Every structure is written in C-alpha cells, then in structure tokens.
C-alpha cells in the first residue's frame, strides 16, 4: 500500500510503501523493485520491510517501475504445504 501517491513523485524522490498480508503489516518482508526505461531494465532493488511493514524505494530514474513481494507461509490445511500471497504495484515516473 503506497503511503504517498507514486504519480506525485519524480526521479530522485523516495516512495514509501507498507506491506500488508491479510490487512496486517508484514515485518521483514523481502520486497523487489525495478522496471524499465527506454526498453532498458532498471537496476533491481531489494529491501526488507521494517517492524511496521514499511519500505522505502529511491526512484533513481524516470521510467516504468514495479514494486512486488511474495509472502510464503506454511498452510494450515491438510494436503497443502505452503500458501503464497502476491502483491505488485506498477507505476511510471517522469
């Protein structure tokens, strides 16, 4: 969940997001950000969320960006080993 509107940000700004799983902040969640600019890939950024589930990503250049995570946990149901929950936010920085 973005804490500010990413479309109000530009290159050089920092985007703050809160990672939620089932509506609860997800501490220590691995988050990957990246994207492309003029058909070239942006450098991938890997960060972990803080105790409140918040991450900050420096938007180093204009282009199309994504921020994503996959949350894996053991399943409580018989016959199922793990359950995964995915989240992705995409936006463009000018």
ChimeraX attribute file (.defattr): number of C-alpha atoms within 10 A of each C-alpha:
attribute: neighborCount
match mode: 1-to-1
recipient: residues
	/A:1	13
	/A:2	14
	/A:3	12
	/A:4	12
	/A:5	12
	/A:6	20
	/A:7	10
	/A:8	10
	/A:9	15
	/A:10	17
	/A:11	13
	/A:12	12
	/A:13	15
	/A:14	16
	/A:15	18
	/A:16	17
	/A:17	20
	/A:18	19
	/A:19	27
	/A:20	17
	/A:21	16
	/A:22	7
	/A:23	7
	/A:24	11
	/A:25	17
	/A:26	20
	/A:27	18
	/A:28	16
	/A:29	22
	/A:30	16
	/A:31	21
	/A:32	17
	/A:33	21
	/A:34	19
	/A:35	20
	/A:36	17
	/A:37	14
	/A:38	9
	/A:39	9
	/A:40	9
	/A:41	13
	/A:42	18
	/A:43	12
	/A:44	12
	/A:45	14
	/A:46	13
	/A:47	14
	/A:48	17
	/A:49	19
	/A:50	16
	/A:51	12
	/A:52	14
	/A:53	18
	/A:54	21
	/A:55	23
	/A:56	17
	/A:57	18
	/A:58	13
	/A:59	20
	/A:60	14
	/A:61	17
	/A:62	17
	/A:63	22
	/A:64	18
	/A:65	20
	/A:66	16
	/A:67	19
	/A:68	16
	/A:69	16
	/A:70	15
	/A:71	16
	/A:72	12
	/A:73	11
	/A:74	10
	/A:75	12
	/A:76	10
	/A:77	9
	/A:78	6
	/A:79	7
	/A:80	9
	/A:81	10
	/A:82	11
	/A:83	12
	/A:84	10
	/A:85	11
	/A:86	10
	/A:87	14
	/A:88	13
	/A:89	14
	/A:90	13
	/A:91	13
	/A:92	16
	/A:93	19
	/A:94	11
